[in-house]
Amino acid sequence: MGQPRVDAVDDAGLRLGVPPGEDVVVDVLLDERRIWSFWVQRDTGPDPDGPADARLVAWPAPLRTFLSGHTRLTVAEHVSGRVLHDAERRFGTGEERIAVVNEAGKPLGIDKSGRMAQTFDTRSAEHVGPLLDAVEEVLRALREAGIEAFVAYGTLLGAVREQRLIGHDSDADLGYVSRHTHPVDVVRESFALQRRLTDMGYTVVRYSGAAFRIDVREADGSWRGLDLFGGYLDAGRLFLMGEVGVPFEPEWVFPLGEATLEGRSVPVPARPEKLLEAMYGPSWRVPDPAYQFSTPPWVQRALNGWFRGTRVHREAWERRYSTAEGRRPEQEPSELARAVAASLGSDGRVVDLGAGNGRDALWLARQGLEVTAYDFVVRGATEARAAAQAEGLRLDVEPLNLHEWRSVLAVGATEARRGAARGGPRALMARHLADSTTAGGRDVLWRLCSMALRSGGQLHLEHWVRGGSAEHPGHRRLSPALVRRELEARGARIVHEEKYERTTVDSDDTRTIGRVVAQWHD
């Protein structure tokens, strides 16, 4: 039986010879550092220009932006170490050595989710120390709340198999099995835990009704996610967020045992191998940096229905912003931001709904305005917030999920209170938010605006009307008549409407944009 080989390398990707047989995972290294891993059969497609066994794998989109210049390219089997290719290569038109780093110069790699991230194999013990401290502190807080939590997923795998964080992983995971047996009670418990951790000073970003992320700052200032997944046992089956739904015995979880992680003792399930098999299959002992979760559709539907209705398109947005990590949003502000600034003068307050990478919010703060930027994925505005802090500007970044009533009502009430207390001119700005959510999301967006602007201020809105193509998952055209009808149904008065043509800078993509100004007061 033959072995995989690399036949050619070009700017499009790797051209392989893959004889029929067992699939293997290979690592791609640039200048001796692992950047990406893939399976030679599962993750490739037929190469129409090659022989019968020829396969082609394209460079991942997050990596392509870095591939301009020279590098030593090595392709090697992950488990055996057998080298398929090792040579100096040039990509694109660049003349320098290729450096896969963020703007701060910190090395990046492609993690298990296909995102560019600072994987653990690029971090020192000093760097990850604060993350491990946070793991211990969160576990202690959960114990005090009556929750017997344990390390889970990749963190459990690393502790049991290698006694360390897995090099190709990029976050830490905790899990717990609730004593409750109904999804509603599990959700209530998860929100109570979120409030407890928020009171301790942690920034928490909710994924679903039973899972959330705790943001932890590492020793060099980088942010790292600590995920907490809730679950429960019912009729001999374990359901755990993160795609587990398998027959399971309570004694495989309790009482908790212990394992070693980076020299520290951490709690694990009583039979950790049982949970690892449920998470990664029977081959969990074999390292696989390109592992992909495969969940039975009925388990996915069950978890979606019970816990995950609030996560529409979140993974796509997380992936989008991960590629921009470390880059300051220095683009020119949008025309809508300029119009809002002109309407307020120099001492107003702006609430930027769906702020994205924060470029408009940062620009508005630089005009002397007080700004709060809300977004589904707050990591997108991390660099804008850092720039504002360095410049002493009034810019806060907060989470908002239009598919979670707790979030919408809390933000609406907060902004209504702030507006009444502050007085003066204020505006809510929503640029391409209404056309990036569902009909249900729009309905609660209008309700939020109604709450926040009853005592004064205006909503400045832009949306896609026609022409061009969708820019991201969930992006849809909205007719001005529909937007007007929905706003008026929520009590708004339209004070200005217009349409204009906009051409994308890097293409000939021309689209019609609708702009609306509305208010809820006389």
C-alpha positions, 0 to 999 in steps of 0.5 A: 500500500502506498503512502501520501506524498506532496506532488506540488505546491503553489499559491492555490494550495497543496497538490497531493498523491493519496493512494487508497487506504487509511486516512492520515492527518498531516501538519503544515509548518512554516519555518518549523512552526505548525500553522495548520493540520488536515486529513489527506482524504477527508479534507481534500478534493480530486485534482482534475489536473493530476493522475488518478490518486491526485488530491488538492487542498486549498490554503485556508482563507485565514492563512491565505492573507499571510502567504506572500513572501518566503518560508521553509514549508514542511508537511509531515504526518502528525503521528509518525513524523514522516516528512512528505515535503520540506523545502524553501518556498515562495508565495505571492509577490512578497520579498520578506520571510512570511510571518503568521503573527498578529499586529502585536507580533504574537504568533498565530495558528489555525485552531480546531475551529478553523480560526486564526488564534494564539494556540497553546504551542506558541505560549509559555508557562508564564503566558498561560499562568493567569488562565490556569489561575482563572480555571482554579478560581472559577472551579472554586466559585462553582463549588461554593455555588454547589456545582461540581465542575471538571475540566472538559473537552480539549482541556480534559483530553490534555490533562488525561493524555499529556498532563498539559494543555494541547498545543493546537488548542486555543481555549480552556474548557470546563463542564458540569453535570447539573443535579437538575433533570429538566432543561429549563432548570439547567438554563436557570442554573446557568444564568445564576452561575453567570451572575455569580462570575460577573459579580466576581469581575469577569467578563462573560459572553453567553453562547447558549442557555447552558454555556458561556465563555469567561474572558481571561487576560494572559500575562502579556495582555492577550485574551483567552476564552474559558468556556463553561458547558452545562449538562444534565443526566436524564433517563440514563443519557448524558446531554452536555453542551458542546455536542454530547448526547450519549448513554451514560451512568452517573457513577462515571461522573461522580464522585469527581477524581483528579488529574494533573494539568501543567503541574496543577491538580484539576478535577475530572469525572470519575471515569474520564475515559468514558467522557472522552470517548463520548466527546472524541470517539474510541480513538481519543488517545491518538492525537488529532489536531484536525479533529472535527466533531460529528454529532448525530442530527437528533442530538443537535436538534435536541440541544438546539431546541433546549438551549441554543436558540440564541446563537444564530450565526454566532460561529460565523461572526466569531470566525470573521473577527478572529482573522482581524485580531490585533488589527486596529480599525483605522478605516474611514468612518461610514457616512452614517457615522458622519451624519450622526456626529453632525446631528449631535454636535460635540457633546452628545451620546451615541449607542452603536448597535451592531458595532462590529470591529468598532471603527465607527464607535472609535471615530465617534469617540474621537469627535468628543462624543460619549459612545457605547458600542454593542455587538453580538461578538464583542471580541470584534471591537477589542482593538477599538476599545484598547485604542480608546483607553490609550487615548482617554476616550469615552468608549465602552464595549458591551454585549448584545444578543437580539435573540436573547430577551434578557440581553435586549431588555437589560440593554433597553432599560440601561440605555433608557436610564442613562438617557434620562439621567444624562440629558442632552442630545443622543442617538442610537445608530444601527448600520446594517444590523436590521438586515443581518438578523432574522425577522424576530431579531428585528422585532426585538431591535425595534422594541429595544429602540422604543425603550431607549428613546421614549424620553428623547433621541433618534434612531439612525438606521441603514439597511441593504435594499437591492443590488450586490450580494450578501456580505456575510451569513444571514445578510438579507435585502429589506424593502424600505416599506417593510422597515417603515411598517415594522417601525411604525408598528412599534410606535416610531415616527419616521422623520427622514427616509432616503435611498442612495447607491454605494459601490464597494471599494475593492470591487464594482459591487454597487448596491442600494442602501436605505437610510431612516431616521426615526424617533419615539417622542414628539 
